[in-house]
Amino acid sequence: MGKDIYYVNLNPISMDNISRTPVNDGQMIEYEIEATDEQYRDLQKLLQEVQAHDLEAADLFTFKHFNEEFSEADRRETQRGLNQVYRLIYELGTPQTKQALEEIHLMDNDE
């Protein structure tokens, strides 16, 4: 099973954007990965889950955000999801992507 090159954009508004062509926008950070169809689908699903959790509409219209315990637990859950995303991007990443993640110490950011 062959691998294709994809570009992952982690823009908070469209975090689930994975494309076959680079955007080449200086305002966005893209990570180049090599993935099989199955790995692509796994990453797409994970990105969508993290994006959905981050934008849960039910939490926007409640007073839960005033509850510090809830807010802290929510931040930890979001960070846990982002850590999974970065681990998978690192695992699938090209040498340049791996180097970029190592240089900004994202791979040291554990739970």
N, C-alpha and C positions, 0 to 999 in steps of 0.2 A: 504494500500500500504506500503510495507516494505522498510526499509532503508538498504543500504549496506555501508560498510566502503570503503573509497577511500583515496588515498594519492595524495596531490596536490603539484607539484614541481613548484616553481616560478623562476627557472633558466631563465635568460633573453633570452637565445638561444632557449629554448624549453618550454616557459611559459605555453603552452597549454597542458602540460603533466599531465594527471590524470590517476592514475593506481590503480588497486585493490591490488597490493602488494607494500610494501615499497622498496625503492631503497637501503637504508642503506649506503649511500655514505656520509662520513663526510664533504665533500665539498659542499653538497647541503642541502637546507632547505626544508623540507617537512612538510605539515600540514595534519593531519588526520581529515577527515570529515565523517559525516553520512548523506547520501542523498538518496532520491528516484530517480528513473530513470529520472523524469522530472527535478528535482533539479540538477542532474548530467549534463543533457543536457544544462540547463540554464548556469551553471558555465562554461562548456566547450565552449559554444558560446561566453560568455563574455571574457574569456581568449583569444580566437582566435581574437576577435575584438581588444582587447588591444594590443596583439602581432602584428597584422596587422598594426595598427596605428603607433606603435613604429618603424616598419620597412618599412614604405611606401617608396617604391623605387623611386617614382616620386620626392620626396623631396631630395633624395640623389644626384641626377644629376642636380640640379638647384643651384642657388645662394641664395635661400630662407634662408639658414642657416646663411647667413651674415646679414640678416635683423633681428635686435634685437626684434622688435615687433612680427614678425612671430615666431621667436624662442621661445619667452616667452609664446605666445599663445599656441604653440605646446607643450611646457613643461607642461602648466596648463592642457591641454586636456589629456595628458598622465597620469599626476598625478590623475586627476579626474577618469580615467579608473582604475588605480591601487587602488584608494580608494574604488571603487565599488567592485573590486575583493576581497580586504581584508574584507570589510563588509560582503560579502556573505560567505567567508571562516569562518569568526567569527560566523555568524548565523548558519552555518552548522557544525561548528567545535565541536570536542569532548571537554570535560572539559580541557584536557591537551593543546589542540590547543588554546582554549579561553584564558587560563592562559598565554601561551607563547605570544600571541598577546597583551594581557594587559601588560605584563612585559616589552615589548619593545615599549609600548605606541603607537602602530600603530592605535589603535582605536580612539585616540585623534586627529589624523591628518586629519582634515576636509578640505574641499575645501580651 
